[in-house]
């Protein structure tokens, strides 16, 4: 069994930048999503086939869930791209981390054997980057919906000491969201990866299968929670101040 490291291991350097095994897997997930999107787009038709029907069913179901949060189909369609992209990217990244080649294919680097691929979300850099992108997206949509001045007034309000203190708490909460987002996803995926490695080492063959199916479910739930929290934060941010 290779050494379990909380830090993603560097595989090689590209123009001086380190490429880790977690980053390599995230590139594969991104390439797979882009390829899938291009393939689906090229096959769109007025009379949908089986594959298009499946994606239209997913689209309608996702928009229905978003309608229950945002209250309007127009808003759901407007914010669907970022929410769906976050969900699909995290989901595919989590499930790619469960493939047999992930963790079992080893390469030697710096005199140590390390896995060539690793679940992206088991690297804290990956989850922090996603959290930052999500929160920046939330504030960008708030600026677009309310205006720069009105949105900033939620954080910097000097009408009286109570509003000023509430604004400071709102500003702190934005950074807390990043920490909460990143550590929740990282903790669940890294713990599952460690569990699978240990179980496969102690009792190989068919015993790890129930744990593998459990991690498939956990990967889906974590992607869903991340996307739903992003959606809820968007709904809160773009609403007028009384509703907020």
TAPEVEN-V526366 format. One record per residue. N is the residue number from 0. RES is the residue in three letters. PHI is phi in degrees with one decimal (none if undefined). OMEGA is omega in whole degrees, -180 to 180 (* if undefined). D_FIRST is the distance of its C-alpha to the first C-alpha in Angstrom with 1 decimal. Layout:
n:N res:RES phi:PHI omega:OMEGA d_first:D_FIRST
n:N res:RES phi:PHI omega:OMEGA d_first:D_FIRST
This chain:
n:0 res:UNK phi:none omega:179 d_first:0.0
n:1 res:UNK phi:-72.8 omega:-179 d_first:3.8
n:2 res:UNK phi:-67.9 omega:178 d_first:6.6
n:3 res:UNK phi:-84.4 omega:-178 d_first:8.5
n:4 res:UNK phi:-118.7 omega:177 d_first:12.0
n:5 res:UNK phi:-72.2 omega:179 d_first:15.2
n:6 res:UNK phi:-97.7 omega:176 d_first:16.8
n:7 res:UNK phi:-64.6 omega:-176 d_first:16.5
n:8 res:UNK phi:-85.9 omega:178 d_first:15.5
n:9 res:UNK phi:-75.8 omega:180 d_first:18.4
n:10 res:UNK phi:-98.9 omega:178 d_first:18.3
n:11 res:UNK phi:-157.5 omega:178 d_first:22.0
n:12 res:UNK phi:-118.2 omega:180 d_first:25.4
n:13 res:UNK phi:-120.0 omega:-176 d_first:28.3
n:14 res:UNK phi:53.1 omega:177 d_first:31.7
n:15 res:UNK phi:88.5 omega:-180 d_first:30.2
n:16 res:UNK phi:-93.7 omega:180 d_first:28.3
n:17 res:UNK phi:-71.4 omega:176 d_first:24.5
n:18 res:UNK phi:-111.6 omega:-178 d_first:22.8
n:19 res:UNK phi:-90.1 omega:179 d_first:19.4
n:20 res:UNK phi:-66.7 omega:177 d_first:16.9
n:21 res:UNK phi:-69.0 omega:178 d_first:18.4
n:22 res:UNK phi:-66.2 omega:179 d_first:21.8
n:23 res:UNK phi:-63.7 omega:178 d_first:21.2
n:24 res:UNK phi:-67.3 omega:178 d_first:20.4
n:25 res:UNK phi:-66.2 omega:175 d_first:23.5
n:26 res:UNK phi:-63.6 omega:178 d_first:25.5
n:27 res:UNK phi:-63.8 omega:179 d_first:24.6
n:28 res:UNK phi:-62.4 omega:180 d_first:25.6
n:29 res:UNK phi:-64.0 omega:179 d_first:28.8
n:30 res:UNK phi:-63.7 omega:179 d_first:29.7
n:31 res:UNK phi:-64.7 omega:179 d_first:29.2
n:32 res:UNK phi:-66.3 omega:180 d_first:31.6
n:33 res:UNK phi:-64.3 omega:180 d_first:34.1
n:34 res:UNK phi:-64.0 omega:179 d_first:34.2
n:35 res:UNK phi:-64.4 omega:179 d_first:34.5
n:36 res:UNK phi:-63.1 omega:179 d_first:37.3
n:37 res:UNK phi:-64.8 omega:-179 d_first:39.2
n:38 res:UNK phi:-64.5 omega:180 d_first:39.0
n:39 res:UNK phi:-67.9 omega:-179 d_first:40.3
n:40 res:UNK phi:-61.5 omega:-179 d_first:43.0
n:41 res:UNK phi:-73.2 omega:-178 d_first:44.3
n:42 res:UNK phi:-110.9 omega:179 d_first:44.6
n:43 res:UNK phi:-65.9 omega:-178 d_first:46.5
n:44 res:UNK phi:-147.5 omega:178 d_first:49.6
n:45 res:UNK phi:-66.9 omega:175 d_first:52.5
n:46 res:UNK phi:-103.7 omega:-172 d_first:51.7
n:47 res:UNK phi:-66.9 omega:174 d_first:48.0
n:48 res:UNK phi:-88.0 omega:-176 d_first:45.8
n:49 res:UNK phi:-64.9 omega:-178 d_first:43.0
n:50 res:UNK phi:-64.9 omega:179 d_first:40.3
n:51 res:UNK phi:-65.5 omega:177 d_first:42.8
n:52 res:UNK phi:-62.0 omega:179 d_first:43.8
n:53 res:UNK phi:-63.2 omega:-179 d_first:40.2
n:54 res:UNK phi:-71.3 omega:176 d_first:40.0
n:55 res:UNK phi:-67.7 omega:176 d_first:43.5
n:56 res:UNK phi:-65.8 omega:177 d_first:42.5
n:57 res:UNK phi:-63.0 omega:-179 d_first:39.6
n:58 res:UNK phi:-62.7 omega:-179 d_first:41.9
n:59 res:UNK phi:-66.1 omega:179 d_first:44.6
n:60 res:UNK phi:-65.3 omega:180 d_first:42.3
n:61 res:UNK phi:-65.5 omega:179 d_first:40.7
n:62 res:UNK phi:-66.0 omega:177 d_first:44.2
n:63 res:UNK phi:-64.8 omega:177 d_first:45.4
n:64 res:UNK phi:-65.0 omega:180 d_first:42.8
n:65 res:UNK phi:-66.7 omega:177 d_first:43.7
n:66 res:UNK phi:-59.5 omega:-178 d_first:47.4
n:67 res:UNK phi:-67.7 omega:179 d_first:46.9
n:68 res:UNK phi:-95.2 omega:-175 d_first:45.6
n:69 res:UNK phi:-87.8 omega:177 d_first:47.9
n:70 res:UNK phi:87.1 omega:-178 d_first:50.9
n:71 res:UNK phi:-137.7 omega:178 d_first:51.9
n:72 res:UNK phi:-67.0 omega:180 d_first:50.7
n:73 res:UNK phi:-63.4 omega:177 d_first:51.8
n:74 res:UNK phi:-67.9 omega:179 d_first:49.4
n:75 res:UNK phi:-62.1 omega:179 d_first:46.6
n:76 res:UNK phi:-66.7 omega:-179 d_first:47.1
n:77 res:UNK phi:-67.8 omega:-175 d_first:47.3
n:78 res:UNK phi:-101.2 omega:-180 d_first:44.0
n:79 res:UNK phi:-59.7 omega:-176 d_first:42.2
n:80 res:UNK phi:-55.6 omega:-177 d_first:40.6
n:81 res:UNK phi:-71.4 omega:-179 d_first:38.6
n:82 res:UNK phi:-67.2 omega:-180 d_first:37.6
n:83 res:UNK phi:-67.5 omega:179 d_first:36.6
n:84 res:UNK phi:-63.7 omega:178 d_first:34.7
n:85 res:UNK phi:-60.7 omega:-178 d_first:32.7
n:86 res:UNK phi:-62.6 omega:-176 d_first:31.9
n:87 res:UNK phi:-67.2 omega:-179 d_first:31.0
n:88 res:UNK phi:-66.7 omega:179 d_first:28.9
n:89 res:UNK phi:-67.6 omega:-180 d_first:26.8
n:90 res:UNK phi:-60.5 omega:-179 d_first:26.6
n:91 res:UNK phi:-65.6 omega:178 d_first:25.5
n:92 res:UNK phi:-62.2 omega:179 d_first:23.0
n:93 res:UNK phi:-65.0 omega:-177 d_first:21.4
n:94 res:UNK phi:-73.9 omega:174 d_first:21.5
n:95 res:UNK phi:-62.6 omega:179 d_first:20.1
n:96 res:UNK phi:-67.3 omega:180 d_first:17.0
n:97 res:UNK phi:-98.5 omega:-180 d_first:16.5
n:98 res:UNK phi:-64.5 omega:-177 d_first:16.9
n:99 res:UNK phi:-57.9 omega:-178 d_first:14.3
n:100 res:UNK phi:-72.7 omega:-180 d_first:14.2
n:101 res:UNK phi:-77.5 omega:-179 d_first:13.2
n:102 res:UNK phi:94.0 omega:-178 d_first:9.6
n:103 res:UNK phi:-99.9 omega:177 d_first:9.1
n:104 res:UNK phi:-85.6 omega:-175 d_first:11.5
n:105 res:UNK phi:-108.8 omega:174 d_first:10.4
n:106 res:UNK phi:-129.6 omega:-180 d_first:13.3
n:107 res:UNK phi:-95.7 omega:177 d_first:14.2
n:108 res:UNK phi:-145.0 omega:-178 d_first:16.3
n:109 res:UNK phi:55.9 omega:177 d_first:17.9
n:110 res:UNK phi:79.8 omega:-180 d_first:16.0
n:111 res:UNK phi:-127.9 omega:174 d_first:12.5
n:112 res:UNK phi:-86.9 omega:-179 d_first:10.0
n:113 res:UNK phi:-131.3 omega:178 d_first:10.3
n:114 res:UNK phi:-65.3 omega:178 d_first:10.6
n:115 res:UNK phi:-69.9 omega:179 d_first:14.1
n:116 res:UNK phi:-123.6 omega:-180 d_first:15.0
n:117 res:UNK phi:-152.2 omega:179 d_first:14.6
n:118 res:UNK phi:-58.0 omega:-176 d_first:16.9
n:119 res:UNK phi:-56.2 omega:-176 d_first:20.0
n:120 res:UNK phi:-73.3 omega:174 d_first:20.9
n:121 res:UNK phi:-82.6 omega:174 d_first:17.8
n:122 res:UNK phi:-109.0 omega:-176 d_first:19.5
n:123 res:UNK phi:-63.1 omega:178 d_first:22.5
n:124 res:UNK phi:-61.2 omega:-180 d_first:24.5
n:125 res:UNK phi:-64.3 omega:-176 d_first:24.5
n:126 res:UNK phi:-70.0 omega:177 d_first:25.8
n:127 res:UNK phi:-64.9 omega:179 d_first:28.3
n:128 res:UNK phi:-61.2 omega:178 d_first:29.7
n:129 res:UNK phi:-63.4 omega:180 d_first:30.2
n:130 res:UNK phi:-63.8 omega:179 d_first:31.8
n:131 res:UNK phi:-62.5 omega:179 d_first:34.1
n:132 res:UNK phi:-61.8 omega:-179 d_first:35.1
n:133 res:UNK phi:-63.8 omega:-178 d_first:35.9
n:134 res:UNK phi:-69.8 omega:175 d_first:38.0
n:135 res:UNK phi:-61.9 omega:177 d_first:39.8
n:136 res:UNK phi:-62.9 omega:178 d_first:40.5
n:137 res:UNK phi:-59.2 omega:-179 d_first:41.9
n:138 res:UNK phi:-70.2 omega:177 d_first:44.2
n:139 res:UNK phi:-62.8 omega:179 d_first:45.3
n:140 res:UNK phi:-65.4 omega:178 d_first:46.4
n:141 res:UNK phi:-66.8 omega:176 d_first:48.2
n:142 res:UNK phi:-60.3 omega:-178 d_first:50.0
n:143 res:UNK phi:-67.7 omega:-176 d_first:51.0
n:144 res:UNK phi:-83.1 omega:-173 d_first:52.2
n:145 res:UNK phi:-106.4 omega:-172 d_first:54.0
n:146 res:UNK phi:99.1 omega:-176 d_first:54.7
n:147 res:UNK phi:-62.9 omega:-175 d_first:53.3
n:148 res:UNK phi:-64.9 omega:-177 d_first:55.8
n:149 res:UNK phi:-67.2 omega:179 d_first:55.5
n:150 res:UNK phi:-68.8 omega:179 d_first:51.7
n:151 res:UNK phi:-67.2 omega:179 d_first:51.7
n:152 res:UNK phi:-66.4 omega:175 d_first:54.2
n:153 res:UNK phi:-68.4 omega:-178 d_first:51.6
n:154 res:UNK phi:-101.1 omega:-176 d_first:50.0
n:155 res:UNK phi:-124.7 omega:-178 d_first:53.0
n:156 res:UNK phi:-124.4 omega:-174 d_first:56.0
n:157 res:UNK phi:-113.5 omega:179 d_first:58.7
n:158 res:UNK phi:-65.8 omega:176 d_first:61.2
n:159 res:UNK phi:-157.2 omega:-176 d_first:60.8
n:160 res:UNK phi:-58.5 omega:-179 d_first:58.3
n:161 res:UNK phi:-66.9 omega:178 d_first:56.7
n:162 res:UNK phi:-64.1 omega:179 d_first:55.9
n:163 res:UNK phi:-63.6 omega:179 d_first:54.7
n:164 res:UNK phi:-66.6 omega:178 d_first:52.3
n:165 res:UNK phi:-63.3 omega:178 d_first:51.1
n:166 res:UNK phi:-64.7 omega:177 d_first:50.5
n:167 res:UNK phi:-63.0 omega:178 d_first:48.4
n:168 res:UNK phi:-63.1 omega:178 d_first:46.3
n:169 res:UNK phi:-62.9 omega:-180 d_first:46.0
n:170 res:UNK phi:-66.3 omega:178 d_first:44.8
n:171 res:UNK phi:-63.7 omega:-178 d_first:42.2
n:172 res:UNK phi:-63.0 omega:178 d_first:41.0
n:173 res:UNK phi:-63.4 omega:178 d_first:40.2
n:174 res:UNK phi:-74.7 omega:177 d_first:37.6
n:175 res:UNK phi:-64.8 omega:178 d_first:36.4
n:176 res:UNK phi:-59.9 omega:179 d_first:35.8
n:177 res:UNK phi:-62.4 omega:180 d_first:33.5
n:178 res:UNK phi:-64.4 omega:-180 d_first:31.4
n:179 res:UNK phi:-62.9 omega:178 d_first:31.4
n:180 res:UNK phi:-54.9 omega:-171 d_first:30.5
n:181 res:UNK phi:-68.8 omega:-176 d_first:27.6
n:182 res:UNK phi:-75.0 omega:177 d_first:26.0
n:183 res:UNK phi:-64.4 omega:-179 d_first:26.5
n:184 res:UNK phi:-66.8 omega:-180 d_first:24.7
n:185 res:UNK phi:-61.1 omega:-177 d_first:21.9
n:186 res:UNK phi:-61.2 omega:-178 d_first:21.3
n:187 res:UNK phi:-68.8 omega:-176 d_first:21.2
n:188 res:UNK phi:-74.4 omega:180 d_first:19.0
n:189 res:UNK phi:-65.4 omega:179 d_first:16.4
n:190 res:UNK phi:-63.2 omega:178 d_first:16.4
n:191 res:UNK phi:-66.7 omega:178 d_first:16.0
n:192 res:UNK phi:-64.1 omega:179 d_first:13.1
n:193 res:UNK phi:-63.6 omega:180 d_first:11.2
n:194 res:UNK phi:-60.4 omega:-179 d_first:12.6
n:195 res:UNK phi:-65.0 omega:179 d_first:11.5
n:196 res:UNK phi:-63.8 omega:-178 d_first:7.8
n:197 res:UNK phi:-68.2 omega:-180 d_first:8.2
n:198 res:UNK phi:-63.4 omega:180 d_first:10.8
n:199 res:UNK phi:-64.4 omega:180 d_first:9.2
n:200 res:UNK phi:-76.6 omega:-176 d_first:6.5
n:201 res:UNK phi:-80.4 omega:-177 d_first:9.6
n:202 res:UNK phi:-134.1 omega:-176 d_first:12.3
n:203 res:UNK phi:-73.2 omega:-180 d_first:11.7
n:204 res:UNK phi:72.4 omega:-168 d_first:14.9
n:205 res:UNK phi:-90.5 omega:-177 d_first:17.7
n:206 res:UNK phi:-61.2 omega:-179 d_first:16.8
n:207 res:UNK phi:-71.2 omega:-175 d_first:15.1
n:208 res:UNK phi:-57.8 omega:178 d_first:18.2
n:209 res:UNK phi:-59.2 omega:179 d_first:20.4
n:210 res:UNK phi:-68.6 omega:178 d_first:17.9
n:211 res:UNK phi:-66.1 omega:178 d_first:17.7
n:212 res:UNK phi:-65.1 omega:177 d_first:21.5
n:213 res:UNK phi:-62.7 omega:180 d_first:21.8
n:214 res:UNK phi:-69.7 omega:174 d_first:19.9
n:215 res:UNK phi:-61.3 omega:178 d_first:22.3
n:216 res:UNK phi:-66.5 omega:180 d_first:25.1
n:217 res:UNK phi:-61.9 omega:179 d_first:23.8
n:218 res:UNK phi:-60.0 omega:178 d_first:23.5
n:219 res:UNK phi:-67.5 omega:-178 d_first:27.1
n:220 res:UNK phi:-61.6 omega:-179 d_first:28.4
n:221 res:UNK phi:-65.4 omega:177 d_first:27.0
n:222 res:UNK phi:-65.0 omega:-180 d_first:28.6
n:223 res:UNK phi:-66.0 omega:-180 d_first:31.8
n:224 res:UNK phi:-62.9 omega:-180 d_first:32.0
n:225 res:UNK phi:-60.3 omega:-179 d_first:31.6
n:226 res:UNK phi:-66.7 omega:-179 d_first:34.2
n:227 res:UNK phi:-68.0 omega:177 d_first:36.6
n:228 res:UNK phi:-64.5 omega:175 d_first:36.6
n:229 res:UNK phi:-59.8 omega:179 d_first:37.4
n:230 res:UNK phi:-62.8 omega:-180 d_first:40.2
n:231 res:UNK phi:-63.3 omega:179 d_first:41.5
n:232 res:UNK phi:-65.7 omega:176 d_first:41.6
n:233 res:UNK phi:-64.2 omega:180 d_first:43.4
n:234 res:UNK phi:-60.1 omega:179 d_first:45.9
n:235 res:UNK phi:-69.1 omega:-174 d_first:46.5
n:236 res:UNK phi:-72.9 omega:-175 d_first:46.9
n:237 res:UNK phi:-90.0 omega:179 d_first:49.3
n:238 res:UNK phi:-80.1 omega:177 d_first:51.6
n:239 res:UNK phi:-66.9 omega:-172 d_first:54.7
n:240 res:UNK phi:-60.1 omega:179 d_first:54.7
n:241 res:UNK phi:-60.1 omega:179 d_first:56.5
n:242 res:UNK phi:-68.8 omega:-180 d_first:54.0
n:243 res:UNK phi:-64.1 omega:* d_first:51.1
